[in-house]
Each structure stands twice: as structure tokens, then as C-alpha cells.
Amino acid sequence: MSHFTAELLTESGETSYRFRCPGPGVFRCALTGLVFVMTQEAELLYNTVQWDESLLQSAGRMAAGPLFDIKCSEDGAVCQLHLPHCETKDALLVDGLLSVVHISDDGMSILEPLKITDTHVVVKVPHLSALGLIWDFIRRFLNLSVPIEAQVLLFLRPPDMGPRVLDVLLLPGNVLLDEVERKVRGAKHIRISSKCRLSIDQSYRVHCEPEGFKIQPELERFSSDYGPNYHPTFEVFLKTIPENLTLMVQDPDGRPVWRRDVSLRGPDGTDPRRNVPAEDSYPSEDRLLRIWVQFVTRVSNPVLNQLLDHLFQRGVLTAGEMDSARTRGREDKARDMVVTVKRKGRKASSVLVSALCEVDPVLSRELGLM
């Protein structure tokens, strides 16, 4: 199996994933967990779309993972699709619990799995459109005591959003992190080991050490949330930003199901989650130099074209420089953009940094610009 990191395409605030499969084989997307079994070379384009819960309910089903709208440049190039699930081994003993829904202009059909592994549900793909993992409603709720693989995500709101609040999100394990990051605008993801096991419809509480921080609500029920929005399950109100705290998710009897020591401050005692470009910390030229390699490797072509428009509109690039850049390949275009802008000084570099933060906030956060 070959692993790949898809190219991210951002347009009108929506993000898609793109990958050119070089030929027959098995390819796993590092960002979504999807696995494509290919019969030939082809380009894949896919994104998540919103579930129609009423459509699922009419069939006695419920969402068990994200719904992916998948397109391929060559008909029949994808022969099998592996969708990541969040079931434990005990749940996989329940026959008929998981299947895959296929939604197209012709309506909805349910695909029975070819097999179910510890991590994925494998189906044969008749043709591509919207495909997603579903639970059998009756079988799922007859087994509510069986937990699913879940995740605890932490996001710190920036100071310009009012009181400092640490948002705690309890989500199924196959919810996509980058999808959540795009929804919690302005908040900074606190990267920490997140895996735990939670039971659907079971109530949980959050406990914090040292004590004294207000936490709301006191108790909340865990549900299988697959968007389109991701709201905090709990809010921890921070009077100050402590250097370290211990956070626990507990069941109603007070038993911890997840416990981590969380660092909220940088090693120099400053708060790294100010969420604004650190113009006073590093000159813009130096910031571009520090992210150069990752930027060239990861930025998508649509984002580069939007950046060229911004730079031309702000007078950083001439019309000739912009037109010349558009004729280049993606990596050469990205590399030349950084070189040209960096040569024009701090103000031009600052414009590029600000434009990237606006056009592609997900990449900007991962590069440390936000």
C-alpha cells in the first residue's frame, strides 16, 4: 500500500482533496484515511459533503463517518474503496452493523461490505458519487454499551474573542481533524494525543487540575457528530493561561476515560496562541524563509493563483510578473513567488503572509503563521 498526502484545493471557503494516482495499486490518503484500489492511472478529486439525516432515517440507518463526494478522471479506475470506521473489535462482532451508502442522482443504495478490517470497511465501487459509512440504527442502539474509538480535541480561543476559553470537543475517531479546524474559526488547535473510547449516548464530564476553573456544562451526552458544524462539548473558562494543567474526561461515576497533561504556554513563557501574525517577533522576510520548503511542497495551485491576484492588487507584483508566474508549474510558481516577494522587502513579504493567512488558513496554521 502506498501512502500519499493529497493536494488541498480551497475555493469559496470549501476545501477539496486532489491526487494523481500514478497507476494500478492501493493508495491511502494520509489526510482522510480513505484507501483507493486503482486499476489504472487517474486523477482523484474528493471532498466531504453534508449528510441528509432524514434520508438515512427513512432507511433505518445513521451516519457512521463522513460522507465523501468522490470524482475520478477515468471511469472504472477505482474498483474498491476502503472507508475508515471507528468501531472496536467487540462492536465488529455484531453482524450487519456497518455498511456503505451510495447516493447519486438516481437515489440512494446500500452497499454491503466485501470485508471489514480493524480500521476500514471495504466495498466494491459500482460508480463514483457520494459514499459514506452508515450504522444500522437498531443494531447500533442495541449495543450502546459497546464504546467506539473516539477523540478529544482541544481548541484555545484567541483573546480577541472575549474571555480565554479552552474548548473541549468529544468526537468519533473518524471525524477529520482538518475539517474541524476549518469550522472553529480563529481558535488554535492544541496538539495532544487524543485517542480514547466513548459510548454513544453515555454522559461524560470534564475535570481540570488545578481546580478553580469554571467548566460548562457539568455533564454532557456523547453523540456521533459528523458535522457540518462542530460545537464545543465543554468549555473551560481560564482566568489566566496556566503553563500546564491536567485535563480529564470522566464517566458519570468519576472514572477517567481520558487524562492528559496539557501545555498552554510556550517554553519562553509567552502564549503561542495569540493567533495573529508575529510581526514583532520575526521580520516577514525571515518568516517566509522559515516556511519556504513546506510552502513550496504543500500549497495548492488554486491558492497560488489567488495569492497572485492579491499581490497584483496590492501592487507587490507587476502585470508582467503575475502573467509570467501563471505559466509555470505549481512548485516553480510557488518557489518564484517567494523569491520575488522576498527581494522586494519586508512590506511585500508581509502582504504575502497576510494574503496566505486569508486564502488558506488551514495551511497557514500548520506552517505557524497564525
C-alpha positions in Angstrom: 0.0 0.0 0.0 1.3 3.5 -0.9 0.6 6.5 1.3 0.1 9.9 -0.1 -0.8 13.4 1.1 -3.5 14.9 -1.1 -3.2 18.4 -2.6 -5.6 20.7 -0.8 -7.7 22.9 -3.1 -9.6 25.8 -1.5 -12.3 27.7 -3.3 -15.1 29.9 -1.8 -14.2 28.6 1.7 -14.7 24.9 0.7 -11.8 22.5 0.6 -11.3 19.5 -1.7 -8.5 16.9 -1.9 -6.8 16.0 -5.2 -4.3 13.2 -6.0 -3.0 11.8 -9.3 -2.6 8.0 -8.9 0.4 7.0 -11.0 -1.0 3.6 -12.0 -2.6 0.5 -10.6 -2.2 -0.2 -6.9 -3.5 0.6 -3.4 -3.3 4.2 -2.2 -4.1 5.5 1.2 -4.8 9.2 1.8 -3.0 10.5 4.9 -5.5 13.3 5.5 -8.7 11.4 5.3 -7.8 7.8 5.8 -9.6 6.8 2.6 -8.0 3.9 0.7 -8.4 3.7 -3.1 -7.8 0.5 -5.0 -6.9 1.6 -8.6 -6.9 -0.3 -11.9 -5.0 2.4 -13.8 -3.6 5.9 -13.7 -6.2 8.5 -12.9 -6.8 11.8 -11.0 -9.0 11.7 -7.9 -10.9 14.7 -6.6 -12.9 14.3 -3.4 -14.4 16.4 -0.6 -16.8 15.9 2.3 -20.5 16.9 2.0 -23.4 17.2 4.4 -25.4 14.2 5.3 -29.2 14.2 4.7 -30.3 12.7 8.1 -33.9 12.4 7.0 -32.9 10.2 4.0 -30.9 7.9 6.3 -33.6 7.7 8.9 -36.1 6.6 6.3 -33.8 3.6 5.6 -33.3 2.8 9.3 -29.6 4.0 9.1 -27.5 6.7 10.7 -24.1 8.3 9.7 -21.1 6.4 10.9 -18.5 8.5 9.2 -18.0 11.5 6.9 -19.9 11.5 3.6 -17.4 11.8 0.7 -18.2 13.1 -2.8 -15.7 11.4 -5.0 -14.9 12.0 -8.7 -12.3 10.3 -10.9 -11.0 11.3 -14.3 -11.3 7.8 -15.7 -14.4 5.7 -15.4 -13.8 2.4 -13.7 -10.4 3.3 -12.4 -11.5 2.9 -8.8 -12.5 -0.7 -8.2 -12.6 -0.7 -4.4 -12.9 1.9 -1.7 -11.9 1.5 1.9 -13.6 3.8 4.4 -12.2 4.3 7.9 -14.5 3.3 10.7 -14.3 3.9 14.5 -15.5 0.6 15.9 -13.8 -1.5 18.5 -13.2 -5.2 17.9 -16.2 -6.1 20.2 -18.5 -4.0 18.0 -17.3 -5.7 14.8 -18.7 -8.9 16.1 -22.2 -7.5 15.6 -23.2 -8.8 12.2 -24.8 -6.2 9.8 -23.8 -3.2 12.0 -21.8 -1.4 9.3 -22.5 -0.8 5.6 -21.8 1.9 3.0 -24.4 4.2 1.4 -24.1 5.3 -2.2 -26.0 8.5 -3.1 -26.3 9.6 -6.7 -28.9 11.4 -8.9 -30.6 8.0 -9.2 -31.2 7.9 -5.5 -29.7 6.0 -2.5 -28.5 2.4 -2.4 -26.8 0.5 0.3 -23.6 -1.4 -0.4 -22.7 -4.5 1.7 -19.1 -4.7 2.7 -16.7 -7.1 0.9 -14.9 -7.3 4.2 -14.3 -5.2 7.4 -10.8 -4.9 8.8 -9.8 -3.5 12.2 -9.8 0.0 10.7 -11.7 0.1 7.4 -14.9 -1.1 5.6 -14.1 -2.3 2.1 -16.7 -2.1 -0.7 -16.7 -2.6 -4.4 -17.5 0.7 -6.2 -20.1 0.5 -8.9 -19.6 4.1 -9.9 -18.5 7.2 -8.0 -20.6 9.8 -6.4 -21.3 10.4 -2.7 -20.2 7.5 -0.5 -20.2 7.2 3.3 -20.2 4.8 6.2 -23.5 4.1 7.9 -24.7 2.2 11.0 -27.8 0.0 11.2 -29.9 2.0 13.7 -31.4 -0.9 15.6 -28.1 -2.9 15.8 -26.2 0.2 16.9 -28.5 1.1 19.7 -28.9 -2.5 20.9 -25.1 -2.2 21.5 -24.9 1.2 23.1 -22.7 -0.2 25.9 -20.0 -1.1 23.4 -17.8 2.0 23.0 -16.4 3.4 19.8 -12.9 4.7 19.1 -13.2 8.5 19.8 -11.0 11.6 20.1 -10.8 14.5 22.4 -9.8 17.7 20.5 -8.8 20.9 22.3 -9.0 24.4 20.8 -8.0 27.7 22.6 -9.9 30.7 21.6 -7.8 33.9 20.9 -8.0 36.9 23.3 -10.0 39.0 20.7 -12.9 36.6 21.1 -13.5 37.7 24.8 -12.6 35.6 27.9 -9.9 33.0 27.3 -11.7 29.7 26.8 -10.4 26.2 26.2 -13.0 24.3 24.0 -13.1 20.6 24.5 -14.7 18.6 21.7 -15.6 14.9 22.0 -15.9 13.4 18.6 -15.9 10.0 16.8 -12.4 8.9 15.8 -13.0 9.1 12.1 -14.0 12.7 12.1 -11.4 14.6 10.0 -9.2 17.0 12.1 -8.7 19.5 9.3 -12.4 19.7 8.7 -12.9 20.5 12.4 -10.1 23.1 12.2 -11.8 24.9 9.4 -15.1 25.1 11.3 -13.6 26.5 14.6 -12.5 29.8 13.0 -9.9 31.7 14.9 -9.3 29.1 17.6 -5.9 27.3 17.9 -5.7 23.6 18.0 -3.7 22.3 20.9 -2.0 19.2 19.6 -2.0 16.4 22.0 -2.7 12.6 22.0 -6.4 12.5 21.5 -7.5 8.8 21.3 -10.0 7.4 23.8 -13.1 5.2 23.9 -16.5 6.6 24.4 -20.0 5.2 24.4 -22.7 6.9 22.3 -25.5 8.3 24.4 -23.3 8.0 27.6 -22.9 11.1 29.6 -19.4 12.5 30.5 -17.9 15.4 32.5 -14.6 17.3 32.3 -12.4 17.7 35.3 -9.4 20.1 35.5 -6.4 20.3 37.8 -5.6 22.7 39.3 -9.2 23.3 40.3 -10.9 26.7 40.2 -11.7 27.0 36.5 -15.3 27.2 35.6 -16.4 24.3 33.3 -19.7 24.2 31.5 -21.8 22.1 31.1 -21.3 19.9 34.2 -22.4 16.8 32.3 -23.0 16.2 28.6 -24.1 13.3 26.5 -21.7 12.0 23.8 -23.2 11.7 20.3 -21.9 10.7 16.9 -21.5 14.1 15.3 -20.3 14.3 11.6 -20.9 18.0 11.0 -21.4 20.2 9.2 -20.6 22.3 12.3 -18.5 21.2 15.3 -19.5 22.9 18.5 -17.6 22.5 21.8 -18.9 19.7 24.0 -17.4 21.5 27.1 -15.9 25.0 27.7 -13.2 25.6 30.3 -13.0 29.3 31.2 -9.4 30.3 32.0 -8.9 33.3 34.3 -5.2 33.1 33.3 -3.3 31.0 30.8 -1.6 28.4 33.0 1.7 26.9 31.8 0.4 23.4 32.4 -2.9 21.8 33.5 -4.2 18.3 33.8 -7.5 17.6 31.9 -9.7 14.6 32.4 -12.8 13.3 30.7 -14.7 11.2 33.2 -17.7 8.9 33.1 -20.7 9.6 35.5 -19.0 7.5 38.2 -15.9 9.7 38.1 -13.7 7.2 36.3 -11.3 8.8 33.9 -11.6 7.6 30.3 -9.0 10.2 29.0 -6.4 12.1 31.0 -3.6 14.3 29.7 -1.2 16.9 30.9 -1.7 19.9 28.7 0.8 22.7 28.0 -0.8 26.0 27.0 2.3 28.2 27.1 5.5 28.2 25.2 8.9 27.5 26.7 9.7 31.2 26.9 6.5 31.9 28.9 4.7 33.5 26.1 1.3 32.5 24.8 1.8 30.9 21.4 -1.9 31.1 20.6 -2.2 34.8 20.0 -3.5 33.8 16.5 -2.1 36.9 14.9 1.0 37.2 12.6 4.0 37.6 14.8 5.3 40.7 13.0 7.1 41.9 16.2 8.8 38.5 16.7 10.3 37.8 13.2 10.6 40.0 10.1 8.3 38.9 7.4 11.2 38.0 5.1 12.6 35.6 7.8 9.1 34.1 8.3 8.9 33.4 4.6 12.4 31.8 4.6 11.5 29.6 7.6 8.4 28.1 5.8 9.8 28.1 2.3 10.2 24.4 1.8 6.9 23.4 3.3 5.1 26.2 1.4 6.5 25.1 -1.9 5.7 21.4 -1.2 2.2 21.8 0.1 0.5 24.9 -1.3 -2.1 24.1 -4.0 -2.2 25.7 -7.4 -5.7 27.4 -6.9 -4.3 29.0 -3.7 -1.2 30.2 -5.6 -3.4 31.8 -8.3 -5.4 33.6 -5.6 -2.2 34.8 -4.0 -1.0 36.2 -7.3 -4.3 38.2 -7.6 -3.8 39.6 -4.1 -0.1 40.5 -4.7 -1.0 42.2 -8.0 -3.9 44.1 -6.5 -1.7 45.4 -3.6 1.0 46.5 -6.1 3.6 43.9 -5.0 3.7 42.3 -8.4 3.6 43.9 -11.8 1.2 42.6 -14.5 4.2 41.1 -16.3 5.4 39.3 -13.2 1.9 37.9 -12.5 1.4 36.7 -16.1 4.8 35.1 -16.1 4.2 33.3 -12.8 0.8 31.8 -14.0 2.6 29.9 -16.9 4.8 28.0 -14.5 4.2 24.6 -12.8 2.9 24.6 -9.3 6.3 24.1 -7.4 8.2 26.6 -9.7 5.3 29.1 -9.3 5.5 28.8 -5.5 9.3 29.0 -5.4 9.5 32.0 -7.7 6.7 33.8 -5.8 8.6 33.6 -2.5 11.9 34.6 -4.2 10.3 37.6 -6.0 8.4 38.9 -3.0 11.3 38.4 -0.5 13.5 40.5 -2.8 11.0 43.3 -2.6 11.4 43.7 1.2 9.5 43.5 4.4 6.3 45.2 3.3 5.9 43.0 0.3 6.7 39.9 2.4 4.1 41.0 4.9 1.5 41.3 2.2 2.2 37.7 1.1 2.0 36.4 4.6 -1.3 38.1 5.3 -2.8 37.0 2.0 -1.8 33.4 2.7 -3.5 33.6 6.1 -6.7 34.9 4.5 -6.8 32.5 1.5 -5.7 29.2 3.2 -6.0 29.5 7.0 -5.5 25.7 7.4 -2.1 25.7 5.8 -1.2 29.0 7.4 -1.8 27.5 10.9 0.1 24.4 10.1 3.1 26.5 8.9 3.0 28.5 12.1 1.9 31.8 10.5 -1.3 32.0 12.6 
